[in-house]
Amino acid sequence: MPHFRFDDRAILWNRLGDFPHLHYTILDVDVERRIADVLFRFAAGEQIVLHRHQALNHTFVVQGEHRLYEADGSLREVRPTGSYTRSPASTQPHREGGGKEEAIVFFSIRAGADDALYELLDDDFQPIGVIGFDTLITLFEAQNVALAA
């Protein structure tokens, strides 16, 4: 069976603040249904900022391995290309990253009544920020302006 590589050259990748090893592009935000569809690109062999998911996430691994790590950095789970996962909100903090090559993962984020989607934490488990549904709307609008320019 042939092996295909996802061609992402036409995608406008954005960086989320100063957080290393993570890029995103927002594909769509459905304000009425409170669903955001986002592609995340995780650097190979790296881990992103510690965080908690505060909303339901449906994920599909488009390329590479999507790796999930415990808060202490130990490997929790490896999701290979083609994996589909439904992950409810959780108080369990974790990190994510790519395997031997960068990973590209489609996230369909299903916001609840609360605005919060992700709580970002420092290494001492103290909150350093929240990414909310309104944040994604603002980022999506800015991304569309950049694409139109």
HUHU-V800948 format. One line per field, one symbol per residue. phi: phi as a letter, one per 20 degrees, with the letter a starting at -180 (. if undefined). A space follows every 10 residues. Layout:
BEGIN
phi->???
END
This chain:
BEGIN
phi->.fdddfedfe eeeddeleff mbcbbeeacd ffemccdced ddffmccegf bcedbfcdcc eebmdeddcf fenffebcdf gnfdcdcfgb effbccaeef cfddcedded feffffdcde cefemefcrc ddffffffff fffffffff
END
